[in-house]
Amino acid sequence: GGGGSRLHRAENGDFVAYARWPSKEDRDKAFADYSKDPNRAIPQREGKAELIEEVWLDIIDDLLIPEAELPKRFR
């Protein structure tokens, strides 16, 4: 599956989310069921999401500290 995801809140209150996948092919395969049936919706926890054009990024250097190793002030 995926390699986790992050959800951020921007200064203007908008939410921005992204997920990490091993490859585009793995992501496309995981979402294939949703694109086959146009009446099937991806579940949302609450509210309304506005999807924007996907942006694919290559990780050049990953400096994020694993969640378990974060200082207490981040929890």
N, C-alpha and C positions, 0 to 999 in steps of 0.2 A: 503494500500500500504506500501511502504517502509518508513523507518525512516530517509531518507536523505542519502547523499553520500558526499565523500570528494575526491578531486583531488589534488595530491601533485606533485611537480617537484623535482626530486632528483638532487644532485650535478652534476651528469654526464649528465643531461638534460632529462633523462627518466621521463615519467609520471607514477605515481602510483595512482590508484583509488580504493576506496572500498565503499560499501553501507551497510547501517544498515537495517536489516529486523527483524520483530518480531520473526520469526522462519524460519527454513529451508523449512518447508512445505509452508509457505506463499510465499517465494521467488520462489520455484519450481512452484507453481500454477500461479504466475504472468508471468513466462517465458514459461509456457507450450505451448502457441501458437507458439512461435519461434522454439521450438524443434519438433513440429508436422510437420512443413513444412520446409524441408531442403533448399528450394529455397528462403525462406524469411530471410532477413538479418536484424540484429539489426541496426538501423540508427546510423551513426557516424557524428559528426559535421564536422570534417575535418581530413585529414591524414589517416594513417593506424594504426590500433590497433593490438597488438599481445597479444592474450589471453594466460594466463598461467594457470596452475592448480589452481582451487579454493582452498582457505584456509579459513576454518571456524574458527572464534574466539569467545570465550565467554567473554563478558564484565565482568570484575571483579570489576572495579571501574571507573566510567566515570567522569573525571575531566575537560572535555572540557567545556568552557564557551559558553553559547548560543550566536549566532551571534549578536543578538540585544544588548547584554550586553558587547560586546568586547570594549576595549578602542579604541579611534579614530585612533591610530597608526596602527591598524590592518585592517583598511578599505581603 
